[in-house]
Every structure is written in C-alpha cells, then in structure tokens.
Amino acid sequence: MDTNRQTSIILFDGVCNLCNNSVNFIISRDPHKHFKFAALQSLAGQRLLQENDLHPRQLETFILIEEGQVYSRSSAALQVAKRLNKPWPLLYVCKLMPVPIRDRIYNLVAKHRYRLFGKRETCMVPTSDVKERFIS
C-alpha cells in the first residue's frame, strides 16, 4: 500500500524532546486527524525514507510527505501549520521568506535541539487515544 499518497505523514526524530512536543502540539491542533506520524528511527520511518529516496540517517530534519511530495525543514513546518486550527495557518505567510534564510534558522535550532530541549533514551510510545495516528 502506498501510504504516503493517501495521507499526510510527518517523520520526526523520536528521541528529541522538541520533536515529540511538536508532535503533541500538532495532534492537539489537528481535529480532523489529517496527519499521521512515524519516528525517523522506526521501521516505518526508515521504510518511508527509503521509498522517497531520502537518506536513512537523515535524522536532523522534520519531514512531511503529502500527496507524493516531500517537504523538509521549514517548508515542512509551514505546510503543517497551514492545516492546523487557527491562528497557526497565519504562519504560512513566512513562506514568502527565502528558503535559505528560513532553513538557516531551522538548522540552527535543529543543531542545538538536544542541548536546548533534551533527549530521550527511546522513541516516544503513543498513548492509546492517539495510537491510530502513528504508522507502525
């Protein structure tokens, strides 16, 4: 089954506290359950990376696979914001900023995310109320 053409899938660093908090943030602002999730370190995440010709060790970025398109870094974050409850779609105006500038800011946070926000020893385990949102 070609899952990435049927739904929007977010691949995230499963051991990063910032990334896990971002997933929880998205879940609580996505009442239509538009997004599904997979940790980059999971078998499903690795399979999706491979299916989309992405490097399997690409763990320092946030990836959105939507309608056969792959978005990463700030572009992925803005595509997600566009689909969340108000007021978050307003952030999509940042799309007008040149990608190199947006991604420079994104990369700076990504580079220091473990030091700033911490790291888990293992990937998050979804609770039963959101488990269906995660790809296994």
N, C-alpha and C positions, 0 to 999 in steps of 0.2 A: 504494500500500500504506500503510495506517495504522500505521506502525511504533510509534507511542507507545502503542498499546493492546495490543501483543503482548509488549513487554519494558519493562524499566525503563531509562530513558535519563537520563544525567547530562549537563547542559550546564555547561561550566566556561570560565573565562577562559583561553584558550590561551596567552597571553603571560605570565601570572602564575606565578612560581616556586612560591608556596604552593599554588596551584590544581593545577599539574602534579604537585607532590609528593603532593597529596591523591589525585589520580587513581591514581598509582603505589601509594599506600598501600591504596586500595580494591581495586585489581586483585590485589594480593598477599594480600588477606584475603577474597576472593570466589571460592573454588574452584569454585563451581557456575556461574560466569560469568553471574550474574543481571543484572549491569549492563553496559550499552553506554554509549559516551561520544561526545560531539561538542563541539568547541570552539565557544563562542558566536560567534566571528568567522568560522567556516567557513560554507560554503554550506549544509551540512546543519543546522548550528546556527541559522542565520538562518531557514531554512525551518521548523524546529521551533518557533522563537519565533513566527513568523507564524501557523502552524497552530494554535497555542494562545493566540492573541490577546495575545501579550506584545510589549512594545516592542523593536524590533530593536537598539536601543542599550543595552539592559539588560545591561551587561557587568560590573556590580559585584555580581553575586549568583551563587550556586550554585543551579542549578535541577534538580529531579528531576521527570520526567514518568513516571508509573506508573499503569497501569490507567485512563487517561483523566484522572487527577488531576494537578494541577501544584502542586508544593511548592517553596518558595524559602527562602533564608537558613537559619536554624537549624532550621526544620521539615524542610527537605530533608536537612540533615546528620543529623538524628536518625532520619529514615526510612531513610537509608542505613546508619547504624550498627546499626540493628535487624536488618539482613540479613547483617552481616559475621560472621566467625568470632568465637568467644568470646575475650576478655571484652567486646568492643565493644558488643554489644546491651544491656549494662547501662547504657550512656549514655542509653538511651531513657527512663529514669526522669526525665531532665531535661525531658521533655515536660510534666511537672506544673508546671514554672515558667511563669509567664505569658509569652505570646509577645512582648509589648513589651519585657520585660526580656531575654529570650533574644536577640531581634533587635538590641537596643541593643548588646550585647556583640559580636554578629556584625558589625554595621555598623561598629563601632569598628575591629575587625581589618581588615575589607574596605577601609575608607577609607585605611588605612596599609599595606596589604599590599605594594605596590611598594617603599615605603621600607624596610620591615622585612625583606622576603624577596627583593626584586629582581624584575626584569622581563626577559623575553627579547625579542629583536627580532622573532621569528617564532613561530608556534604550534609546539608540540612535534610531532615526527614519530614516530609509534608504531613500535616495533621489530617485526620480523616475527613474533615469538612472541605479540604481543598485538594485532596489526593488525586481526584479525577482531572485536575488541571495540569498534572505532571506526567510527562511521557516516560514510560518505562521500557 
